[in-house]
Structures are given as C-alpha cells and as structure tokens.
Amino acid sequence: MPAGGAIHPIMDEISRWSAMDDGERASIMAELEGRKPLVVKRRGGRAARLKRA
C-alpha cells in the first residue's frame, strides 16, 4: 500500500490511479487478493440503523 497513512490508503490509490504507471498499477493489482481479509462487511448502513432504532 502507498505511504499515505493507514487511515485511507485505498482512497489515495483511487485518486492517483489515472496518474500511475503500469508498474504501480500491477503492484496494487497483485496485492488485492491478500487484502480481502481486511474488508469489513457492511451491516446494512442507514436502513439497518433505522430498523434497530
């Protein structure tokens, strides 16, 4: 992941994607499978919060 801080490194990648060279893009693509466990499953967003209230 790029050195943009641990909070939103993905947003940094997305914002820079069009300016990246092929090597940087390939590096990110190669890491994606290993990042899968880091994805937090959504719990329904606003609709779920309203149901719980």
DSSP file (Angstrom, degrees, kcal/mol; ACC not computed):
  #  RESIDUE AA STRUCTURE BP1 BP2  ACC     N-H-->O    O-->H-N    N-H-->O    O-->H-N    TCO  KAPPA ALPHA  PHI   PSI    X-CA   Y-CA   Z-CA
    1    1 A M              0   0    0      0, 0.0     9,-0.1     0, 0.0     5,-0.0   0.000 360.0 360.0 360.0 149.7    0.0    0.0    0.0
    2    2 A P        -     0   0    0      0, 0.0     2,-1.9     0, 0.0     3,-0.2  -0.291 360.0-105.3 -69.9 157.1    1.2    3.5   -0.6
    3    3 A A  S    S+     0   0    0      1,-0.2     3,-0.1     3,-0.0     0, 0.0  -0.568  80.2 118.1 -83.1  78.7    2.6    5.6    2.2
    4    4 A G  S    S-     0   0    0     -2,-1.9     4,-0.3     1,-0.5    -1,-0.2   0.153  85.9 -79.4-124.8  15.1   -0.4    7.9    2.7
    5    5 A G        -     0   0    0     -3,-0.2    -1,-0.5     1,-0.1     3,-0.0  -0.100  41.6 -93.8  98.2 157.5   -1.2    6.9    6.2
    6    6 A A  S    S+     0   0    0      1,-0.2    -1,-0.1     2,-0.1    -3,-0.0   0.600 109.7  72.6 -83.5 -11.3   -3.1    3.9    7.5
    7    7 A I  S    S+     0   0    0      1,-0.2    -1,-0.2    -3,-0.1     3,-0.1   0.967 117.6   1.2 -73.4 -52.5   -6.5    5.6    7.6
    8    8 A H  S  > S+     0   0    0     -4,-0.3     4,-1.5     1,-0.1    -1,-0.2  -0.357  71.3 143.1-134.2  56.9   -7.4    5.8    3.9
    9    9 A P  H  > S+     0   0    0      0, 0.0     4,-1.9     0, 0.0     5,-0.1   0.840  76.9  58.0 -65.3 -29.0   -4.6    4.3    1.8
   10   10 A I  H  > S+     0   0    0      1,-0.2     4,-2.6     2,-0.2     5,-0.2   0.904 102.4  52.7 -67.0 -40.7   -7.2    3.0   -0.6
   11   11 A M  H  > S+     0   0    0      1,-0.2     4,-2.6     2,-0.2    -1,-0.2   0.877 107.4  53.0 -62.4 -37.0   -8.6    6.4   -1.3
   12   12 A D  H  X S+     0   0    0     -4,-1.5     4,-1.8     2,-0.2    -1,-0.2   0.924 109.7  48.3 -62.8 -44.0   -5.0    7.6   -2.1
   13   13 A E  H  X S+     0   0    0     -4,-1.9     4,-1.1     1,-0.2    -2,-0.2   0.918 112.2  48.8 -62.3 -43.4   -4.7    4.7   -4.6
   14   14 A I  H >< S+     0   0    0     -4,-2.6     3,-0.5     1,-0.2     4,-0.4   0.927 112.0  47.9 -63.9 -44.5   -8.1    5.5   -6.2
   15   15 A S  H 3< S+     0   0    0     -4,-2.6    -1,-0.2     1,-0.2    -2,-0.2   0.808 118.6  40.3 -68.9 -28.0   -7.3    9.2   -6.6
   16   16 A R  H >X S+     0   0    0     -4,-1.8     3,-1.7    -5,-0.2     4,-1.0   0.538  85.6 102.0 -95.1  -6.8   -3.9    8.5   -8.1
   17   17 A W  G X< S+     0   0    0     -4,-1.1     3,-1.0    -3,-0.5    -1,-0.1   0.847  80.5  49.2 -49.7 -47.7   -4.9    5.6  -10.3
   18   18 A S  G 34 S+     0   0    0     -4,-0.4    -1,-0.3     1,-0.3    -2,-0.1   0.729 113.3  47.9 -69.5 -19.8   -5.0    7.5  -13.6
   19   19 A A  G <4 S+     0   0    0     -3,-1.7    -1,-0.3    -4,-0.1    -2,-0.2   0.535  91.3 103.6 -95.1  -8.1   -1.6    9.1  -12.9
   20   20 A M    <<  -     0   0    0     -3,-1.0     2,-0.1    -4,-1.0    -3,-0.0  -0.366  70.0-123.9 -74.2 152.0    0.1    5.8  -12.0
   21   21 A D     >  -     0   0    0      1,-0.1     4,-2.1    -2,-0.1     3,-0.3  -0.429  34.9 -96.6 -85.9 172.3    2.4    4.0  -14.4
   22   22 A D  H  > S+     0   0    0      1,-0.2     4,-2.5     2,-0.2     5,-0.2   0.838 122.6  56.1 -60.0 -34.7    1.8    0.4  -15.4
   23   23 A G  H  > S+     0   0    0      2,-0.2     4,-2.1     1,-0.2    -1,-0.2   0.909 107.4  47.4 -65.4 -42.9    4.2   -1.0  -12.7
   24   24 A E  H  > S+     0   0    0     -3,-0.3     4,-2.1     2,-0.2    -2,-0.2   0.921 113.6  48.4 -64.1 -43.6    2.4    0.8   -9.9
   25   25 A R  H  X S+     0   0    0     -4,-2.1     4,-2.6     1,-0.2    -2,-0.2   0.918 110.8  50.6 -62.7 -43.2   -1.0   -0.5  -11.1
   26   26 A A  H  X S+     0   0    0     -4,-2.5     4,-2.1     1,-0.2    -1,-0.2   0.883 108.4  53.4 -62.7 -38.2    0.3   -4.0  -11.5
   27   27 A S  H  X S+     0   0    0     -4,-2.1     4,-1.1     2,-0.2    -1,-0.2   0.922 111.0  45.3 -62.6 -45.2    1.7   -3.9   -7.9
   28   28 A I  H >X S+     0   0    0     -4,-2.1     4,-1.0     1,-0.2     3,-0.6   0.925 111.8  51.9 -64.8 -44.9   -1.6   -2.9   -6.5
   29   29 A M  H >< S+     0   0    0     -4,-2.6     3,-0.5     1,-0.2     4,-0.5   0.871 107.1  53.9 -60.3 -36.7   -3.5   -5.4   -8.5
   30   30 A A  H 3< S+     0   0    0     -4,-2.1     4,-0.3     1,-0.2    -1,-0.2   0.785 108.7  50.1 -68.5 -27.0   -1.1   -8.2   -7.2
   31   31 A E  H XX S+     0   0    0     -4,-1.1     4,-1.1    -3,-0.6     3,-0.5   0.656  86.5  87.8 -83.9 -16.8   -1.9   -7.2   -3.6
   32   32 A L  H XX S+     0   0    0     -4,-1.0     3,-0.9    -3,-0.5     4,-0.8   0.872  83.6  52.7 -57.2 -45.1   -5.6   -7.2   -3.9
   33   33 A E  H >4 S+     0   0    0     -4,-0.5     3,-0.9     1,-0.3    -1,-0.3   0.893 109.0  51.3 -58.8 -39.9   -6.2  -10.9   -3.1
   34   34 A G  H <4 S+     0   0    0     -3,-0.5    -1,-0.3    -4,-0.3    -2,-0.2   0.702 105.3  57.2 -70.6 -19.2   -4.1  -10.5    0.1
   35   35 A R  H XX S+     0   0    0     -4,-1.1     3,-2.3    -3,-0.9     4,-0.5   0.614  78.3  94.7 -84.8 -13.8   -6.2   -7.5    1.2
   36   36 A K  G X< S+     0   0    0     -3,-0.9     3,-1.6    -4,-0.8    -1,-0.2   0.856  79.2  55.8 -49.9 -44.0   -9.5   -9.4    1.0
   37   37 A P  G 34 S+     0   0    0      0, 0.0    -1,-0.3     0, 0.0    -2,-0.1   0.716  99.9  62.8 -64.4 -16.8   -9.5  -10.3    4.8
   38   38 A L  G <4 S+     0   0    0     -3,-2.3     2,-0.3    -4,-0.1    -2,-0.2   0.623  77.7 105.3 -81.6 -12.8   -9.2   -6.6    5.6
   39   39 A V    <<  -     0   0    0     -3,-1.6     2,-0.5    -4,-0.5    -3,-0.0  -0.537  67.1-140.9 -73.3 127.6  -12.5   -5.7    4.0
   40   40 A V        -     0   0    0     -2,-0.3     2,-0.2     1,-0.0    -2,-0.1  -0.772  19.0-121.3 -91.1 127.4  -15.1   -5.1    6.7
   41   41 A K        -     0   0    0     -2,-0.5     2,-0.1     1,-0.1    -1,-0.0  -0.484  27.7-119.9 -70.2 131.7  -18.5   -6.5    5.9
   42   42 A R        -     0   0    0     -2,-0.2    -1,-0.1     1,-0.1     0, 0.0  -0.402  13.3-150.6 -69.7 148.4  -21.2   -3.8    5.7
   43   43 A R        -     0   0    0     -2,-0.1    -1,-0.1     0, 0.0    -2,-0.1   0.158  60.7 -74.0-109.2  17.7  -24.1   -4.3    8.2
   44   44 A G    >>  -     0   0    0      4,-0.1     4,-1.1     3,-0.1     3,-0.6   0.347  60.9-135.4 111.3  -7.0  -26.8   -2.6    6.2
   45   45 A G  H 3>  -     0   0    0      1,-0.2     4,-1.9     2,-0.2     3,-0.2  -0.198  69.7 -13.3  61.5-145.6  -25.9    1.1    6.5
   46   46 A R  H 3> S+     0   0    0      1,-0.2     4,-2.5     2,-0.2    -1,-0.2   0.879 134.5  57.1 -61.6 -42.3  -28.6    3.6    7.3
   47   47 A A  H <> S+     0   0    0     -3,-0.6     4,-1.7     1,-0.2    -1,-0.2   0.903 108.6  46.8 -59.1 -42.0  -31.5    1.3    6.6
   48   48 A A  H  X S+     0   0    0     -4,-1.1     4,-1.9    -3,-0.2    -1,-0.2   0.882 110.4  52.9 -68.3 -38.6  -30.3   -1.2    9.2
   49   49 A R  H  X S+     0   0    0     -4,-1.9     4,-1.3     1,-0.2    -2,-0.2   0.907 108.4  50.5 -62.7 -40.7  -29.7    1.5   11.8
   50   50 A L  H  < S+     0   0    0     -4,-2.5    -1,-0.2     1,-0.2    -2,-0.2   0.867 108.8  51.6 -66.0 -35.9  -33.3    2.7   11.3
   51   51 A K  H  < S+     0   0    0     -4,-1.7    -1,-0.2     1,-0.2    -2,-0.2   0.874 110.3  49.2 -66.7 -36.9  -34.6   -0.8   11.8
   52   52 A R  H  <        0   0    0     -4,-1.9    -1,-0.2     1,-0.2    -2,-0.2   0.748 360.0 360.0 -74.7 -23.3  -32.6   -1.2   15.0
   53   53 A A     <        0   0    0     -4,-1.3    -1,-0.2    -5,-0.1    -2,-0.2   0.472 360.0 360.0 -75.1 360.0  -33.9    2.1   16.5
